[in-house]
Amino acid sequence: MALTALRVGVGIVLLAGSAGAGRRAFGVEDGAGRTFLLLDTRVVERAEGAGLVLGTVEKEARNPLFVEEKPWEVRFDNLYANVFLDGGVYRLWYSPFIIDEVTSATPLAARATERYAPKKREMGICYAESDDGVVWRKPELGIIEFDGSTANNLVMREAHGSGVFRDEREPDAARRYKAFMLGGVATSPDGLHWPERRACPEIEAAGDTHNNALWVEELGRYVGITRLWGDGQRIVGRTESRDFRTWTKAVEAFRGDPEQQAYAMPVFRYADVFLGLVMMFDVGEDTVDCELAWSSDTIHWERICPGAPLIPRGPDGAFDCGCIYAAAYPVVLDDEIRLYYGGSDGPHGNWRAGGLGLARLRPDGFAGMRPVNGGTATIVTKPVVCSGRRLLVSADGEGGSVRCGVIGEDGLGAEACQPIASDVSRGAVTWRDGGDLSGMIGKRVQLEFELRNATLYAFSFAD
């Protein structure tokens, strides 16, 4: 297989010192209500003639969705966007440099001969919203003063690299929205007014990146993702907190190498794994690409298809030809996954203009297994508990086919399966004579998939 396996089995895995009594343990054995991703090495026992490939994104034709257009949007740089659906409205928090003296003082004509060398800069948090996730408005909020006026969409000043999210489990409505940033945290009742802001020096991290955080049920803690520096390179750091106030000292979670450094990594949960959109900084080229990483526990991380971008940079001259910085967090809809990102048209360390971009991905389509040479491949899963009479798959079968069998079950083998020869998202597997999995509910089963010029992303059980 093309992905290095983590040293965990398919069964329930407890992290020593982390997951205590009463908390759900990490693992994929129980199939109830779960989607099993083929990128998860705990799921696959054997793959013959197959390798892991990234899903293919489709960029929105109207990109960039917005650009640097306000007096306080002096330089987007990396944008550090955070997007989610909230009450049917797309809400976006992004972090431009609202003050950048060098940019403001250097005319466009002079930038062809003068290299960008930043001096006094200040980053803030701006807010935008949208009904459809494509056309955005930047409301005049009247909250934060800039240049003598509050007629802007600023919600915070002097806040670098902020990850903003809505905490659905927070019982205190005054702290429902949370921000994790360089040097500390903040909480808010509405995501616009941030009355509680707290310094967290105990993290001991540089934090000069897109910091982000999430609640991890198995640990009973918030996990914060930030930046450390070591051996002359950027390193992804990880910290924990029980209350979003006091944090542990950040420790290394992921690194690249001196020439390909991990610049930022927004982390989110998808199905039964944690995914990281890791921005890999090419020091020699001074460019940034968005790659994919995964983890079973937020502690140990593996790159998926190293060197291959999940969101590729655009062609020369495009608004996103220089750098890509994925937003936290993907918006998962029934028919697609929306990956928002900040794109810029120049190298990381020089002049560049930025904008908000959108790339679309098929459901479950972050990465899947595919025949190595476009022929035929066989994938055998580890034993998983069957939790429904139907087997569903997400696959790209157009121009090929996917068949599935239950090992050791007469009438439900791959040879009796009706081939799936189209692109499906959680499409039902059928067998001749109408067989189903009713007799196996609650039992361990091993599945065998046959792929012919097709990609298999995920499977699940349903009633």
FISE-457950 format. One record per residue (C-alpha): residue number from 1; residue in three letters; z, y, x. Coordinates in pm, 1 decimal. Each point is the difference from the previous one (the first is absolute). Layout:
<patis>
   seq   type         zz         yy         xx
   NUM    ALA          Z          Y          X
...
</patis>
This chain:
<patis>
   seq   type         zz         yy         xx
     1    MET        0.0        0.0        0.0
     2    ALA      -65.0      358.5      107.1
     3    LEU      354.0      113.0      -78.3
     4    THR      299.1      -83.4      217.3
     5    ALA      260.5     -180.0     -207.5
     6    LEU      351.8      127.5      -33.2
     7    ARG      269.0     -249.8       85.7
     8    VAL      107.1      -61.9     -357.3
     9    GLY      -61.7     -284.0     -240.2
    10    VAL     -119.1        7.3     -355.5
    11    GLY      349.8      -47.1     -136.1
    12    ILE      266.3      260.1      -64.4
    13    VAL       87.3      193.3      312.5
    14    LEU      330.3      183.5       47.9
    15    LEU       30.2      270.3      263.1
    16    ALA      325.6      -42.9      186.0
    17    GLY      222.5      299.4      -48.2
    18    SER     -233.7      162.3     -251.3
    19    ALA      -37.6     -186.2     -328.4
    20    GLY      339.2      -86.3     -139.4
    21    ALA      125.1     -173.6     -308.7
    22    GLY     -146.3      119.4     -326.6
    23    ARG     -321.8      133.3      150.7
    24    ARG     -339.7     -160.6      -38.1
    25    ALA     -107.7     -171.4      318.6
    26    PHE     -333.2       45.1      173.5
    27    GLY     -241.5     -283.9      -71.2
    28    VAL     -305.2     -119.5     -190.5
    29    GLU       96.1     -345.9     -121.6
    30    ASP       70.5       94.3     -361.9
    31    GLY     -324.3       75.4     -178.8
    32    ALA      144.6      163.1     -312.6
    33    GLY     -187.8      320.9      -67.3
    34    ARG     -115.8       28.5      359.8
    35    THR     -332.9       62.8      162.0
    36    PHE      -56.8     -201.4      316.0
    37    LEU     -208.4      197.4      248.7
    38    LEU     -215.4     -188.6      246.5
    39    LEU       90.0      251.4      270.4
    40    ASP      356.3     -139.6      -13.8
    41    THR       22.4     -270.9      265.1
    42    ARG      291.5     -161.0     -185.0
    43    VAL     -245.7      -98.9     -274.4
    44    VAL     -269.6     -176.3      204.1
    45    GLU       64.3     -338.5      158.4
    46    ARG     -350.5      -65.1      129.8
    47    ALA     -325.7      193.4       17.1
    48    GLU     -315.6     -177.7      113.7
    49    GLY     -300.4      218.4       74.4
    50    ALA      165.6      308.6     -150.2
    51    GLY      134.0      322.8      141.4
    52    LEU      174.9      304.3     -135.5
    53    VAL     -218.2      302.6      -80.7
    54    LEU       90.5      345.2     -127.1
    55    GLY      -98.5      109.1     -346.4
    56    THR     -281.2      252.1      -38.3
    57    VAL       86.0      345.2     -128.2
    58    GLU     -233.1      232.3     -188.8
    59    LYS       49.9      369.1       65.2
    60    GLU       -7.8      245.7     -287.8
    61    ALA     -333.1      181.2      -12.7
    62    ARG      175.8      332.5      -67.1
    63    ASN      204.1      -11.7      321.3
    64    PRO      160.9      216.2      121.9
    65    LEU      197.6       50.3     -320.2
    66    PHE      146.5      321.3      136.3
    67    VAL        9.2      183.1      333.2
    68    GLU      190.7      273.3      184.8
    69    GLU      -51.5      287.1     -242.1
    70    LYS      330.8      186.2      -40.6
    71    PRO      158.3      251.8      241.7
    72    TRP      290.0     -243.3       52.2
    73    GLU     -238.9     -290.7       71.2
    74    VAL      -79.2      122.2      350.1
    75    ARG      -61.4     -344.3      145.6
    76    PHE       28.3     -333.3     -181.5
    77    ASP        6.7     -200.7      322.0
    78    ASN      112.2     -341.4     -130.6
    79    LEU       80.8      106.4     -358.9
    80    TYR      277.5     -265.4      -26.4
    81    ALA      -78.2      -46.4     -370.1
    82    ASN      221.4     -185.3     -247.4
    83    VAL     -161.8      -93.8     -332.3
    84    PHE      120.7     -188.8     -304.3
    85    LEU      -46.1      -14.4     -376.0
    86    ASP      294.6      158.8     -175.4
    87    GLY        1.4       12.3     -378.7
    88    GLY     -378.0      -35.9      -15.2
    89    VAL      -57.6      284.8      246.7
    90    TYR     -108.7      -43.7      360.6
    91    ARG      249.5      190.6      214.2
    92    LEU      -57.3       86.7      365.1
    93    TRP      226.1      141.7      268.5
    94    TYR     -173.1       96.4      324.8
    95    SER      107.0      171.4      320.7
    96    PRO     -228.8      260.6      158.7
    97    PHE       91.8      234.3      279.1
    98    ILE       73.3      312.2     -202.9
    99    ILE       32.8      199.0      322.5
   100    ASP     -219.7      -66.6      302.9
   101    GLU      -34.9      315.3      204.4
   102    VAL     -277.0     -128.4      225.4
   103    THR     -218.2     -109.2     -291.4
   104    SER       54.7      325.6     -185.8
   105    ALA      -80.9      205.8      309.7
   106    THR     -312.0     -189.8      114.8
   107    PRO     -327.7       73.5     -182.5
   108    LEU     -231.5     -292.3      -74.2
   109    ALA     -255.6      125.3      251.6
   110    ALA      257.2       -3.9      280.4
   111    ARG      107.9     -357.8      -64.8
   112    ALA     -317.4     -137.7      155.7
   113    THR      115.6      115.6      344.3
   114    GLU      380.0        6.2      -30.2
   115    ARG      203.2     -318.2      -29.3
   116    TYR      270.4      -14.7     -264.9
   117    ALA      343.7       54.3      157.4
   118    PRO      266.5       37.8     -272.0
   119    LYS      292.9      235.9       42.5
   120    LYS      210.3      115.3     -294.8
   121    ARG      -47.9     -232.8     -297.1
   122    GLU      188.5      -79.7     -319.2
   123    MET      -67.2     -287.5     -237.8
   124    GLY       82.1       15.0     -370.8
   125    ILE      -34.3     -223.4     -303.8
   126    CYS     -256.0       92.7     -265.6
   127    TYR      -47.1     -150.4     -345.4
   128    ALA     -315.1      -79.0     -199.2
   129    GLU      -72.1     -199.9     -313.4
   130    SER     -292.4     -156.1     -182.4
   131    ASP      -82.0     -165.3     -331.0
   132    ASP     -255.7     -239.2      147.4
   133    GLY       93.0      -16.1      369.0
   134    VAL     -327.2      165.6      101.7
   135    VAL       11.1      360.8     -119.4
   136    TRP      318.7      163.1      129.1
   137    ARG      181.9      320.9      -84.9
   138    LYS      244.8      188.0      220.1
   139    PRO      236.9      176.5     -240.5
   140    GLU      173.9      327.8       78.6
   141    LEU      357.0     -127.6      -16.7
   142    GLY      196.9      313.7       79.0
   143    ILE      255.0     -195.0      205.2
   144    ILE      -47.7       74.5      371.7
   145    GLU      -79.6      336.7      153.2
   146    PHE     -295.0       26.3      234.8
   147    ASP     -120.5      329.7      140.8
   148    GLY      203.0      191.6     -257.6
   149    SER     -115.0     -195.1     -307.0
   150    THR      100.6     -314.4     -190.1
   151    ALA     -344.0      -36.7     -163.6
   152    ASN      -74.9     -323.4      186.2
   153    ASN       41.5     -374.5      -26.3
   154    LEU      264.4      -34.0      272.5
   155    VAL      312.6     -201.0      -78.6
   156    MET      164.1       -0.9      344.6
   157    ARG      -29.2      175.2      336.4
   158    GLU       85.8     -120.0      350.4
   159    ALA      -46.3     -362.5     -101.1
   160    HIS     -208.4     -212.2      236.7
   161    GLY     -173.1     -325.1      -87.9
   162    SER      161.7      -62.6     -337.7
   163    GLY      -27.5     -317.1     -203.8
   164    VAL       70.5       74.1     -368.1
   165    PHE       58.2     -263.7     -267.3
   166    ARG      156.1      -47.4     -343.4
   167    ASP      297.2     -235.6       14.5
   168    GLU       -6.8     -198.8     -324.8
   169    ARG      332.2     -170.2       72.0
   170    GLU      195.4      322.6       63.4
   171    PRO      263.5       43.4     -277.6
   172    ASP       59.5      367.4       81.7
   173    ALA     -282.9      200.7     -156.8
   174    ALA       68.4      287.6      240.6
   175    ARG     -102.7     -226.9      291.0
   176    ARG     -295.0     -177.8     -165.4
   177    TYR     -258.3      134.5      246.6
   178    LYS       58.3      -53.9      367.9
   179    ALA     -153.3      129.0      322.1
   180    PHE       37.4     -157.2      344.4
   181    MET     -104.8      231.6      282.3
   182    LEU       47.8      100.8      360.4
   183    GLY      371.1       55.5       52.2
   184    GLY      130.6      -98.1     -341.4
   185    VAL      -44.2      -56.0     -371.7
   186    ALA      -13.7      196.4     -323.0
   187    THR       42.4      -81.0     -370.2
   188    SER     -125.3      164.1     -317.9
   189    PRO       17.5      -37.6     -379.2
   190    ASP     -370.6       76.3      -48.5
   191    GLY     -176.9      -13.8      337.7
   192    LEU      -43.5      377.1       -2.6
   193    HIS      349.9      141.8       49.8
   194    TRP      187.4     -155.1      293.1
   195    PRO      364.2      114.8      -13.8
   196    GLU      140.0     -275.8      225.1
   197    ARG     -126.1      -11.2      355.0
   198    ARG      191.6     -194.8      261.2
   199    ALA      -33.9      -30.0      377.8
   200    CYS       17.3     -357.8      132.9
   201    PRO       41.6       21.4      379.1
   202    GLU      132.6     -356.6        5.5
   203    ILE     -359.7     -127.8      -36.6
   204    GLU      -71.3      122.8      355.4
   205    ALA     -375.8        4.9      -47.8
   206    ALA     -267.3      250.5       98.0
   207    GLY     -135.6      -23.2     -354.0
   208    ASP     -312.2      207.3       78.2
   209    THR     -225.6     -209.5     -225.5
   210    HIS      -45.5      -91.5     -365.8
   211    ASN      350.6     -122.6      -75.1
   212    ASN       35.9     -208.7     -315.5
   213    ALA      260.1     -213.5     -174.5
   214    LEU       41.4     -261.5     -272.0
   215    TRP      272.7     -209.7     -162.8
   216    VAL        0.6     -365.6      109.6
   217    GLU      175.6     -213.5     -259.8
   218    GLU       53.0     -297.7      230.2
   219    LEU      197.8      213.0      242.7
   220    GLY      178.1      214.1     -255.6
   221    ARG     -102.2      297.8      213.1
   222    TYR     -251.5      274.6       42.8
   223    VAL     -230.4      -47.8      294.5
   224    GLY     -133.8      305.1      177.4
   225    ILE     -308.1       -6.4      221.5
   226    THR      -14.8      264.5      271.6
   227    ARG     -109.8       53.7      360.7
   228    LEU      153.3      -84.0      332.3
   229    TRP     -139.7       70.7      344.3
   230    GLY       21.8     -251.1      283.2
   231    ASP     -191.1      -84.8      314.6
   232    GLY     -208.0      311.2      -55.8
   233    GLN     -131.9     -107.5     -339.3
   234    ARG       56.0       43.8     -370.2
   235    ILE      194.3     -283.0     -165.3
   236    VAL       77.3      -74.7     -365.3
   237    GLY      375.1       16.2      -56.1
   238    ARG      207.6     -148.0     -281.8
   239    THR      337.5      105.5     -143.4
   240    GLU      213.9     -109.7     -298.6
   241    SER      234.3      168.1     -248.1
   242    ARG      205.8     -119.8     -294.8
   243    ASP       21.9      342.2     -169.7
   244    PHE     -290.5      210.8      137.2
   245    ARG      255.2      220.0      171.4
   246    THR      124.9     -182.8      307.5
   247    TRP     -242.8     -200.9      212.9
   248    THR        3.8     -246.5      286.2
   249    LYS     -141.6       82.6      340.3
   250    ALA     -375.2      -59.0       -9.9
   251    VAL     -129.7     -299.5      193.3
   252    GLU     -350.8     -104.5       95.2
   253    ALA     -195.0     -174.9     -274.0
   254    PHE     -358.5       12.2      123.0
   255    ARG     -204.0      127.7      292.8
   256    GLY     -353.2      -10.3      126.2
   257    ASP      -67.9       59.8      367.2
   258    PRO      -29.5      310.4      220.3
   259    GLU     -369.1       46.3      -86.3
   260    GLN       22.5      -98.6     -369.5
   261    GLN      322.6      149.0     -132.1
   262    ALA      162.9      -37.0     -342.6
   263    TYR       -0.6      358.1     -127.6
   264    ALA      136.3      -47.7     -352.4
   265    MET       54.9     -284.4     -246.1
   266    PRO       57.4       60.6     -371.3
   267    VAL      160.9     -318.3     -134.3
   268    PHE       -3.4     -136.1     -355.1
   269    ARG       59.1     -320.8     -189.2
   270    TYR     -292.2     -193.1     -142.4
   271    ALA       44.7     -337.9     -167.6
   272    ASP      248.9     -194.7      214.2
   273    VAL      -63.1      178.8      330.7
   274    PHE       37.4      340.5      156.6
   275    LEU     -315.9      168.9      119.4
   276    GLY      -33.0      276.6      253.4
   277    LEU     -290.6      240.6       25.6
   278    VAL       25.9       46.9      374.2
   279    MET     -181.5      292.7      156.7
   280    MET     -119.4     -105.2      344.9
   281    PHE      -49.9      287.9      243.4
   282    ASP     -272.5      -58.2      259.8
   283    VAL      127.7      204.5      293.5
   284    GLY     -332.5        1.0      184.6
   285    GLU     -214.0      100.8     -297.4
   286    ASP      272.0      220.1     -155.4
   287    THR      -73.1     -149.4     -343.5
   288    VAL      213.1     -175.1     -262.7
   289    ASP      -95.1     -303.2     -211.0
   290    CYS      183.5     -153.6     -295.9
   291    GLU       67.2     -371.2       52.8
   292    LEU      207.1     -251.8     -196.5
   293    ALA      323.7     -178.0       92.9
   294    TRP      226.4     -232.2     -196.3
   295    SER      358.9     -118.9        1.9
   296    SER      212.2     -243.3     -196.2
   297    ASP      318.7      202.4       51.8
   298    THR      -82.0      357.1      125.6
   299    ILE      142.2     -103.8      339.0
   300    HIS     -272.7     -209.0      164.7
   301    TRP     -354.8      132.3      -25.5
   302    GLU     -344.4     -140.3       81.3
   303    ARG     -333.6      182.2        9.5
   304    ILE     -272.3     -146.2     -217.4
   305    CYS     -342.2      -11.6      167.1
   306    PRO      105.6      226.4      289.9
   307    GLY     -259.7      260.5       85.4
   308    ALA     -166.9      -11.3     -343.2
   309    PRO       72.3      300.0     -224.9
   310    LEU       94.2      -49.8     -362.7
   311    ILE     -114.5      356.8      -76.1
   312    PRO     -282.5       70.6      244.6
   313    ARG      -67.8      347.1      133.2
   314    GLY     -308.9      173.1     -136.0
   315    PRO     -327.2       60.0      185.9
   316    ASP      -40.5      295.6      235.8
   317    GLY       33.4      324.1     -191.0
   318    ALA      198.3     -150.5     -288.4
   319    PHE      334.0      156.1      -95.4
   320    ASP      174.2     -319.3      119.1
   321    CYS     -201.9      -81.7      314.0
   322    GLY      283.3       80.5      242.6
   323    CYS      329.2     -133.3     -135.7
   324    ILE      129.8     -196.0     -299.1
   325    TYR      363.1       16.3     -115.0
   326    ALA       76.2     -219.3     -302.4
   327    ALA      230.2      130.0     -269.2
   328    ALA      317.3     -161.0     -117.4
   329    TYR      -34.4     -172.1     -241.0
   330    PRO     -306.3     -182.4     -143.1
   331    VAL      -44.4       43.8     -374.3
   332    VAL      -42.9     -349.4     -147.4
   333    LEU     -196.5       -7.4     -326.7
   334    ASP     -115.6     -299.0     -204.1
   335    ASP     -357.8       23.1      126.1
   336    GLU       37.2      155.7      345.1
   337    ILE      231.7      111.1      278.9
   338    ARG      -27.4      366.1       95.9
   339    LEU       60.9       85.3      363.6
   340    TYR       34.8      373.7       46.7
   341    TYR      -22.6      140.6      350.3
   342    GLY      -21.4      310.3      211.8
   343    GLY     -325.3       29.1      188.2
   344    SER     -104.4      247.4      267.2
   345    ASP     -326.8       81.3      171.5
   346    GLY      119.8       31.4      357.9
   347    PRO      210.3     -176.9      261.6
   348    HIS      375.2      -27.5      -30.0
   349    GLY       82.7      258.1      266.1
   350    ASN     -262.5      266.7      -59.8
   351    TRP     -137.7      222.1     -274.4
   352    ARG      -62.6     -181.5     -326.0
   353    ALA      -25.3       69.7     -371.0
   354    GLY      162.8     -238.7     -244.7
   355    GLY      -19.8     -116.6     -358.1
   356    LEU      132.2     -254.6     -247.8
   357    GLY     -207.1     -316.1      -37.2
   358    LEU        3.4     -300.9     -231.7
   359    ALA     -110.5     -355.5       78.5
   360    ARG       -4.5     -275.2     -262.5
   361    LEU       81.5     -366.3       55.6
   362    ARG      -39.0     -297.2     -233.1
   363    PRO      322.0     -146.4     -152.2
   364    ASP      189.7     -215.5      254.8
   365    GLY     -274.9       87.7      245.5
   366    PHE      183.0      113.6      313.5
   367    ALA     -106.5     -311.2      193.3
   368    GLY     -121.4     -349.4      -80.1
   369    MET     -120.2     -327.5      146.6
   370    ARG     -374.2      -51.7       47.0
   371    PRO     -224.3     -257.8      170.0
   372    VAL      -37.2      102.2      362.8
   373    ASN     -379.3      -30.5       13.1
   374    GLY      -81.8       59.1     -362.4
   375    GLY      -10.9     -374.0      -75.6
   376    THR      270.4     -224.0     -145.0
   377    ALA      375.0        3.8       62.9
   378    THR      306.6     -186.6     -124.5
   379    ILE      344.8      151.2      -46.2
   380    VAL      309.5     -207.0      -78.8
   381    THR      314.4      178.0     -113.8
   382    LYS      354.7      -91.5       79.3
   383    PRO      192.3     -148.9     -295.0
   384    VAL       85.6      263.1     -260.8
   385    VAL      173.6      -33.5     -335.9
   386    CYS     -242.8       -1.1     -290.9
   387    SER      120.6      243.7     -265.3
   388    GLY     -278.2       -7.1     -258.3
   389    ARG     -265.0     -220.0     -153.8
   390    ARG     -284.2      217.9      130.6
   391    LEU     -105.3       78.5      355.9
   392    LEU     -141.4      347.9       58.2
   393    VAL     -190.5      120.7      304.8
   394    SER     -125.9      329.6      138.7
   395    ALA     -319.0      -61.5      191.0
   396    ASP     -343.5      133.0       86.9
   397    GLY     -224.0     -288.9      -99.7
   398    GLU     -326.4      183.6      -69.8
   399    GLY     -273.0     -171.2      202.1
   400    GLY      226.6     -296.0       70.6
   401    SER      276.8     -192.1     -173.0
   402    VAL      370.0      -84.6       -5.1
   403    ARG      140.4     -333.5     -113.7
   404    CYS      361.8     -106.2      -15.0
   405    GLY      181.8     -328.0      -30.8
   406    VAL      358.0     -120.7      -25.1
   407    ILE       52.9     -251.5      277.0
   408    GLY       95.5     -344.0     -129.1
   409    GLU      -72.0       74.4     -367.1
   410    ASP     -278.6     -199.7     -164.9
   411    GLY     -237.7      213.6     -202.6
   412    LEU      118.5      320.1      168.1
   413    GLY     -164.7      -42.2      338.0
   414    ALA     -242.9      248.8      149.0
   415    GLU     -288.6     -231.2      -88.4
   416    ALA       89.1       36.5     -371.2
   417    CYS       35.2      377.7       13.4
   418    GLN     -255.1      224.3     -166.8
   419    PRO     -127.9      223.0      283.6
   420    ILE       86.3      369.5      -17.5
   421    ALA     -321.7      173.0      102.2
   422    SER       84.3      362.9      -76.5
   423    ASP      247.8      264.2      109.9
   424    VAL      321.9      -50.6     -195.7
   425    SER      342.5      158.7      -11.6
   426    ARG      260.6     -249.6     -114.2
   427    GLY     -270.6     -210.4     -157.4
   428    ALA       94.5     -339.7     -144.1
   429    VAL      -89.8     -320.2      183.7
   430    THR     -137.1     -270.7     -231.7
   431    TRP      -58.0     -371.2       44.7
   432    ARG     -228.9     -239.2     -180.0
   433    ASP      147.6     -162.6     -309.0
   434    GLY      227.8      300.1      -54.1
   435    GLY      275.2     -103.7      237.5
   436    ASP      281.2      242.9       77.8
   437    LEU      332.2       16.6      188.5
   438    SER      233.4      -57.7     -295.5
   439    GLY      134.8     -323.4      147.0
   440    MET       86.6      162.4      330.7
   441    ILE      200.3      303.2     -111.0
   442    GLY      319.1       14.8      204.8
   443    LYS     -135.8     -238.4      262.5
   444    ARG     -126.5       64.9      352.0
   445    VAL     -376.4      -12.2       31.5
   446    GLN     -243.8       35.5      285.3
   447    LEU     -330.9      166.6      -72.1
   448    GLU     -329.7      -54.4      177.0
   449    PHE     -264.7      273.1      -15.1
   450    GLU     -363.6      -51.7       92.2
   451    LEU     -184.0      320.4       85.9
   452    ARG     -376.3       27.0       24.8
   453    ASN     -105.5      344.0      120.9
   454    ALA      295.9      145.0     -192.4
   455    THR      327.3      183.1       68.5
   456    LEU      332.3     -107.1     -151.3
   457    TYR      267.3      268.4      -16.5
   458    ALA      278.0     -139.9     -217.7
   459    PHE      112.3     -253.1     -257.7
   460    SER      272.6      -12.9     -263.3
   461    PHE      120.5     -203.6     -297.6
   462    ALA        8.9      109.9     -363.9
   463    ASP       63.5     -131.9     -349.2
</patis>
